[in-house]
Amino acid sequence: MTSAPVATRDLSIPSPGDITRPALAGEKETMVLNMGPHHPSTHGVLRLVVELDGETVVNVAPDVGFLHTGIEKSMESKTYQKSLVMTDRTDYLAPLSNNLCYVLAVEKLLNCEIPPRATAARVLLVELQRISSHLVWLGTHALDLAAMSVFLYGFREREQILDIFELVSGARMMTSYFRVGGLAYDLPAEFPATVQAFLDIIDGRIDEYEDLLTHNPLWLERTKGIGILDAEAAVAFGVTGPGLRAAGISWDLRKDMPYCDYDSYDFAVPIAQNGDTYDRYLVRMAEMRQSARICRQALQRLHDLGPGPYVTTDRKIAPPPKSEITHSMESLIHHFKLWTEGFKPPRGDAFVAIESPRGELATYIVSDGSPKPYRVHMRTPSFVNLQALPYMARGYLVADLVALTASMDPVLGEVDR
């Protein structure tokens, strides 16, 4: 059984020091426990300082920074091309989404046009990445609540997606496949058939997941009415992604601030109304179906476009193909200059936001006219969404804290970065 939430509108974000202070005279004594940073249910190296009254959560303070890698500062010491590999390692469950956000910001600085074939391929691959990320979330979320079969089933389909990434880039996770100006390589000949084989089975597999969970009484008891994040609080905390849409707010950057020609694709934005752990589950399940729908349209678009350029023809931005280098001195010089010095965007700044699997992911870049970015900053959804955790947890049982933390789908690489 779950306890009723405490009626409160407390939007404060406690610090670990607030919770670990001794009880003052007249206050009820509570118990303070550390959950993490090395705990499976925190989905990474997240430390939760939990104040408990028996088994009821009085307060929670997320303590972050254990995975700090200095990615943004490191990017400022590398050329724009070499900085790309750092983006794969922020949200390591959606590397292609991070690649896309970064290259779109750099391309905005350069005012660079992208071939339609590259844009369609980007859309197709980031939607496959969204499904892959949601499958990891689904499997680990279910595992947190003792449903082991779903974890195994979800990773079965994720393996197929990683095979596709390996096919196009040679790497399964840290692909660095999107490059400034387009793609690193053209799509291989077997790409359409491999993707189609996955799209043919994914809807049926999502049905399998839902058969196991959606009407399961144990799942309903652990998720319905747990960790409610209402629309007002979600907006106040800056929550985006499925957590916001589960609260009834239809905000998806693919629809509301389109990029990569998303406005030309036919898809729906799933929303719910209750803002609880169960609704966040339903929204993500529906999102996987919509992503597969977008993938089918993008695959058809690639077929209609046929063979063509996959990267900009501006040789001052993207290196020429190796076939040109063997007989063109100018191409050889471009290749040498790009990989030793890098391109130099004009002075200025650029901000680009996309809809990652976890919410609004943004990159802000400042150029001083040199081959290296003067400043790079990322707005990562996991970091912002984690602010809402204390509000959502107060008044529920400590066992519920496991469920609602998983329902936020945090990735600590982009929280700490």
FENBELSUL-V588656 format. One record per helix or strand. SS is the DSSP state (H for helix, E for strand). FROM is the first residue (numbers start at 1). LEN is the number of residues. If there is no record, write none. Layout:
SS:FROM:LEN / SS:FROM:LEN
//
This chain:
H:16:5 / E:31:5 / E:38:2 / H:40:3 / E:44:2 / E:47:7 / E:56:8 / H:71:5 / E:79:1 / H:80:8 / H:95:16 / H:116:29 / H:148:22 / E:178:2 / E:182:2 / H:191:23 / H:217:7 / H:231:7 / H:242:4 / H:253:4 / H:262:3 / H:277:29 / E:311:1 / H:322:4 / H:329:12 / E:348:9 / E:359:9 / E:372:1 / E:375:5 / H:381:13 / E:397:1 / H:398:10 / H:412:5
//
